[in-house]
């Protein structure tokens, strides 16, 4: 059976890179002084941030169980690198292992704080965008709606006014909803713009030309 040269080269490159990474880590620990415990914390935290960023880029986060497993793996890798470096006494390694739980809990706490800060930033961004995007008035289809609270939408130009029965979705969703209604009417091959009828807490889109009728709210 013939072996693909490219595949073989990639396999060799992978092993070389893995060996190089391990060697670099061992050399790094050989250079460490009395602050090796702090260096261990920093290195573990950096690895964890990189892996979390990879997870976020895949549109998902790490749950607590997975995160603990990641931290355990990272710390074991670093302690093993210390062991192989031959630069640390056995007492140092024992101390590192004893610090294992403390380091892990510190990293988990930091990750929790970072996550809460990120969620707060996202919430503030959502609130800001809630009132920043424009929704074209469905009645005149020319001017943007004004909304001073999550329930009331107004067009100052055509005097359109409606009090939503439920809290308004974000501007982009409301705009897309109106566009879907108009698109449904266009699918009937009718060129007449449907009228928007307000009756109490209900909004209807109706076309006298083709008989189109849609209850928006």
RASULWO-V686555 format. One record per pair of residues at least 12 apart in sequence whose ideal C-beta (glycine too) atoms are under 6 Angstrom apart, sorted by the first residue. I is the first residue (numbers start at 1). J is the second residue. D is the distance in whole Angstrom. If there is no record, write none. Layout:
BEGIN
((I J D) (I J D))
END
This chain:
BEGIN
((25 81 4) (26 81 5) (26 84 5) (26 85 5) (29 81 6) (29 82 5) (29 85 4) (29 87 6) (30 85 5) (30 87 5) (40 78 6) (41 103 6) (43 78 6) (44 74 5) (44 75 6) (45 107 6) (47 74 5) (48 107 6) (51 70 6) (71 104 5) (71 107 5) (75 100 6) (79 96 5) (130 170 6) (133 171 4) (133 172 6) (135 171 5) (135 174 5) (135 175 5) (137 155 4) (137 160 5) (138 178 5) (138 196 5) (139 158 5) (139 160 4) (139 196 4) (140 158 4) (143 155 6) (143 157 4) (150 167 4) (150 168 5) (151 163 6) (151 164 5) (162 198 6) (162 203 6) (165 201 5) (165 217 6) (181 205 5) (181 214 5) (185 212 5) (188 210 5) (188 212 6) (190 209 6) (190 210 4) (192 207 6) (192 209 4) (194 206 6) (194 207 4) (194 212 6) (202 217 6) (203 216 4) (203 217 5))
END
